[in-house]
């Protein structure tokens, strides 16, 4: 039984198309690229469309001085390859380790988290001065979008938010003095941005293997502001 013929790797072929455009002195037509690579124009067009979609290639301005309908021309987009690999976890680890080496890393981590939370809270189109229940619902929604898998809880009459997933689990295991305070500050900052009547006074990490607990409490500073407005 004969083996099936080897098919060209689309990614490799696409790389050759991109290389031709990068080495060209100016924009090229589909026919130009097909001729240089010895492929059918339809094949060149297919790969060019994919490269345009990925942001690696762009359509260039046509020469409107020529008679008739000018052919499409393409050129490689300037800049780094937007389809290359990303290593955000490595960056997060570098930053976490750097912050852990600083004096009072937990306090600084809380402040960093607050800044992050205030930014996220201010971007949400929810308005300010929510009720306690509205603020808790907003916080649950934000944490859910960030991947914390939150759940509303109540223990002995105290409102809590359980976090069933940690988006930074590996870092929380190696640098808990940074990652967990960042999460605490994140929640505090968002509630501050909303001028909520509640805050998160503490975060107990891993009270169970799959559970961290954030404790909600009335925000005295918010209460004082509200009292001042009513006078």
Secondary structure, 3 states (H helix, E strand, C coil): CCCCCCCCCHHHHHHHHHHHHHHCCCCEEHHHHHHHHCCCHHHHHHHHHHHHHHCCEEECCCCCCCCCCCCCEEEECCCCCCCCCCCHHHHHHHHHHHHHCCCCHHHHHHHHHHHHHHHHHHHCCCCCCCCHHHHHHHHHHHHHHCCCCEEEEEECCEEEEEECCCCCHHHHHHCHHHHHHHHHHHHHHHHHHCCCCEEEEEEEEEEECCEEEEEEEECHHHHHHHHHHHC
